Amino acid sequence: MEHEESVRLITRRGEANYKVKITEAIRNDTVFVPYHFGHEQSINLLTIAALDPMSRMPEFKVCAVQLKKSGNEEEGAINEKEAVLRT
């Protein structure tokens, strides 16, 4: 993966395109996507929707992911949001 490259982030619950931002500010086994984006870019669509039964607060957004380089640059251009990686 290269900085600014378009990738497809895939989970059991769905998939979405993101632009990669490479950083050393996070652990090297971590993919981070801000959760404030809406619509088809919403990372909430790709993670667990469970709520705490008492407080109704969402659980931490943690799940296994697969990253693939976007094969189509137009497909990657749909989403200008960033996934932050450390490699």
C-alpha positions as CSV (number, residue, x, y, z in Angstrom):
1,M,0.0,0.0,0.0
2,E,1.2,3.5,-0.9
3,H,0.3,6.8,0.7
4,E,-2.7,8.4,-1.1
5,E,-3.5,5.1,-2.9
6,S,-7.1,4.0,-3.1
7,V,-7.9,0.7,-1.3
8,R,-11.0,-1.3,-0.7
9,L,-11.6,-2.1,3.0
10,I,-13.6,-5.4,3.4
11,T,-15.3,-6.9,6.5
12,R,-17.9,-9.6,7.0
13,R,-20.5,-6.8,7.0
14,G,-19.6,-4.9,3.9
15,E,-16.9,-3.0,2.0
16,A,-16.0,0.6,1.1
17,N,-13.3,2.5,-0.7
18,Y,-10.8,4.7,1.1
19,K,-7.7,6.7,0.4
20,V,-4.7,5.5,2.4
21,K,-2.7,7.7,4.7
22,I,0.5,6.1,5.9
23,T,1.6,7.1,9.4
24,E,3.8,6.0,12.3
25,A,1.4,7.5,14.8
26,I,-0.6,4.2,15.2
27,R,0.4,0.6,15.8
28,N,1.7,-1.3,12.8
29,D,-1.1,-3.9,13.0
30,T,-3.9,-1.2,13.0
31,V,-6.2,0.2,10.4
32,F,-8.1,3.3,11.5
33,V,-11.0,5.0,9.8
34,P,-12.7,8.0,11.4
35,Y,-16.3,7.1,12.2
36,H,-17.8,10.6,11.5
37,F,-18.4,10.0,7.8
38,G,-21.9,9.2,6.6
39,H,-23.6,7.4,3.8
40,E,-21.6,4.7,1.9
41,Q,-18.3,5.9,3.5
42,S,-19.6,5.2,7.0
43,I,-17.3,2.8,8.8
44,N,-20.3,2.0,11.0
45,L,-21.7,0.0,8.1
46,L,-18.6,-2.3,8.2
47,T,-18.4,-2.9,12.0
48,I,-20.4,-4.4,14.7
49,A,-23.7,-2.6,15.6
50,A,-23.9,-4.0,19.1
51,L,-25.0,-1.7,21.9
52,D,-24.5,-2.0,25.7
53,P,-27.8,-3.4,27.0
54,M,-27.8,-1.0,30.0
55,S,-26.4,2.3,28.6
56,R,-27.3,1.8,24.9
57,M,-23.8,3.1,24.1
58,P,-22.2,1.5,21.0
59,E,-19.4,-0.9,21.7
60,F,-15.9,-0.2,20.5
61,K,-15.7,-0.4,16.7
62,V,-13.2,-3.2,16.4
63,C,-13.3,-5.9,13.7
64,A,-11.1,-7.9,11.3
65,V,-10.6,-6.3,8.0
66,Q,-9.1,-7.1,4.6
67,L,-7.5,-4.5,2.4
68,K,-7.2,-4.7,-1.3
69,K,-5.8,-2.2,-3.8
70,S,-8.7,-0.7,-5.8
71,G,-8.4,-2.1,-9.3
72,N,-10.4,0.8,-10.7
73,E,-9.2,4.3,-10.0
74,E,-12.8,5.6,-10.7
75,E,-14.1,3.2,-8.1
76,G,-11.5,4.6,-5.6
77,A,-12.5,8.2,-6.4
78,I,-16.0,7.6,-5.1
79,N,-14.6,8.1,-1.6
80,E,-12.2,10.8,-0.6
81,K,-12.1,9.7,3.1
82,E,-9.0,8.3,4.6
83,A,-8.0,5.0,6.1
84,V,-4.9,5.4,8.3
85,L,-2.4,2.6,8.1
86,R,1.0,1.9,9.5
87,T,3.2,-0.4,7.5
